[in-house]
Amino acid sequence: MSLLVPQAGDIPLPQPGPLSEPYWQGCREGVLRFQRCLDCSAATHTPALLCAACASRSLEWVESSGQGEIYSWTRVWRPVTPAFVTPYVPIIVAMDEGWFILSNLIGCEDDAVAIGQRVEVVFHHSGGSDDIFLPYFQLVP
């Protein structure tokens, strides 16, 4: 068993651009954001120019509750980059608002994970000199 912790050090980091900046600004503010279509109400993540459901350009940024449940997960022992500390547990979270996000689970033992468990978002600074805060998830007590 190992306690799952946020990644730190020389890890690969996102490069925010004009399309994704509202998302990353939210992360800096401790708020998880997603896009919702004003025409069909579909939720969209990752940031997009068009609604994936109806191709509308009428998308707005919406604040998420930050809660959902584990839809899928895996435990990684051989990292994709030497900068990652193992083990780590990537999870796909089905957010309460109807969208999915890929992140890492932290704050619990690596053998305490199950599909359907409730989780909530927490933000951690990337550890670099940049202003990137990454969304992680922890189990809801």
C-alpha positions as CSV (number, residue, x, y, z in Angstrom):
1,M,0.0,0.0,0.0
2,S,1.1,3.5,-0.8
3,L,-0.4,6.9,0.0
4,L,-1.3,8.7,-3.3
5,V,0.1,12.2,-3.5
6,P,0.1,15.0,-6.1
7,Q,2.9,14.8,-8.7
8,A,5.6,17.4,-8.3
9,G,9.0,18.3,-9.8
10,D,9.8,18.4,-13.4
11,I,6.5,17.0,-14.7
12,P,5.0,17.8,-18.1
13,L,2.7,20.8,-17.8
14,P,-0.2,22.1,-19.9
15,Q,0.4,25.1,-22.1
16,P,-2.8,27.2,-21.7
17,G,-4.0,29.1,-24.8
18,P,-6.9,31.4,-25.5
19,L,-9.4,28.5,-25.7
20,S,-8.4,26.9,-22.4
21,E,-7.4,30.0,-20.4
22,P,-10.8,30.3,-18.6
23,Y,-10.4,26.7,-17.4
24,W,-6.9,27.3,-16.1
25,Q,-7.9,30.6,-14.5
26,G,-10.6,28.7,-12.6
27,C,-8.0,26.2,-11.4
28,R,-5.8,29.1,-10.1
29,E,-8.9,30.4,-8.3
30,G,-9.8,26.9,-6.9
31,V,-12.8,26.5,-9.2
32,L,-13.3,23.7,-11.6
33,R,-15.0,25.0,-14.8
34,F,-16.5,23.3,-17.9
35,Q,-18.4,24.5,-20.9
36,R,-22.2,24.2,-21.3
37,C,-24.0,24.6,-24.7
38,L,-26.6,27.4,-24.6
39,D,-28.6,25.7,-27.4
40,C,-28.8,22.0,-26.2
41,S,-27.5,22.2,-22.6
42,A,-24.8,19.5,-23.2
43,A,-21.8,19.7,-21.0
44,T,-18.4,19.8,-22.7
45,H,-14.8,19.1,-21.5
46,T,-12.1,19.6,-22.7
47,P,-12.4,23.2,-23.9
48,A,-13.9,23.4,-27.4
49,L,-15.1,25.9,-30.0
50,L,-18.2,23.8,-30.9
51,C,-20.6,21.8,-28.8
52,A,-19.9,18.1,-29.3
53,A,-23.6,17.2,-29.2
54,C,-25.1,19.8,-31.7
55,A,-22.1,21.7,-33.2
56,S,-23.4,25.0,-31.8
57,R,-20.8,27.8,-31.2
58,S,-22.9,29.0,-28.2
59,L,-20.8,27.7,-25.3
60,E,-20.5,29.3,-21.9
61,W,-18.1,28.6,-19.0
62,V,-19.9,27.2,-16.0
63,E,-18.6,26.5,-12.4
64,S,-18.7,22.8,-11.5
65,S,-19.7,21.5,-8.1
66,G,-16.3,19.8,-8.2
67,Q,-17.9,16.5,-7.2
68,G,-18.6,13.3,-9.1
69,E,-17.9,9.5,-8.9
70,I,-15.1,7.3,-10.2
71,Y,-16.2,6.0,-13.6
72,S,-12.9,4.1,-14.3
73,W,-9.4,3.9,-12.9
74,T,-6.1,2.1,-13.1
75,R,-2.9,1.9,-11.0
76,V,0.3,2.8,-12.7
77,W,3.6,1.3,-11.6
78,R,5.7,2.1,-14.7
79,P,5.4,5.9,-15.3
80,V,5.1,7.5,-18.7
81,T,7.9,9.8,-17.7
82,P,10.6,9.4,-15.0
83,A,9.3,12.6,-13.4
84,F,6.2,10.8,-12.1
85,V,6.2,9.2,-8.7
86,T,4.7,5.8,-8.6
87,P,2.3,4.4,-7.9
88,Y,-0.3,6.8,-9.1
89,V,-3.9,6.2,-9.9
90,P,-5.4,8.0,-13.0
91,I,-9.2,8.2,-12.7
92,I,-12.0,9.1,-15.1
93,V,-14.5,11.1,-13.0
94,A,-18.2,11.3,-14.1
95,M,-19.0,14.8,-12.8
96,D,-22.4,15.5,-11.3
97,E,-23.1,18.0,-14.1
98,G,-22.9,15.3,-16.8
99,W,-19.3,15.6,-18.1
100,F,-16.1,13.5,-17.6
101,I,-12.6,14.5,-16.6
102,L,-9.3,12.5,-16.5
103,S,-7.2,13.3,-13.4
104,N,-5.3,11.6,-10.6
105,L,-6.6,10.3,-7.3
106,I,-4.7,11.5,-4.2
107,G,-5.1,11.4,-0.4
108,C,-5.8,7.7,0.1
109,E,-4.0,4.4,-0.1
110,D,-3.6,3.0,-3.7
111,D,-5.6,-0.1,-2.8
112,A,-8.7,1.9,-1.5
113,V,-10.1,2.7,-5.0
114,A,-13.3,1.4,-6.5
115,I,-15.6,2.3,-9.3
116,G,-18.6,4.3,-8.1
117,Q,-16.8,6.0,-5.2
118,R,-17.6,9.7,-4.6
119,V,-14.8,12.1,-5.2
120,E,-14.2,15.9,-5.0
121,V,-11.7,18.1,-6.7
122,V,-8.7,19.7,-4.9
123,F,-6.1,21.9,-6.6
124,H,-2.3,21.7,-6.2
125,H,0.4,24.0,-7.6
126,S,2.5,22.3,-10.2
127,G,5.6,23.0,-8.2
128,G,7.3,24.9,-11.1
129,S,7.9,28.6,-11.5
130,D,4.7,28.9,-13.5
131,D,1.2,29.7,-12.3
132,I,-0.3,26.3,-13.1
133,F,-2.6,24.7,-10.6
134,L,-3.6,21.1,-11.4
135,P,-7.0,19.5,-10.5
136,Y,-6.7,16.3,-8.5
137,F,-9.5,14.3,-6.8
138,Q,-9.8,12.9,-3.4
139,L,-12.4,10.5,-1.9
140,V,-15.4,12.1,-0.2
141,P,-15.5,11.0,3.4
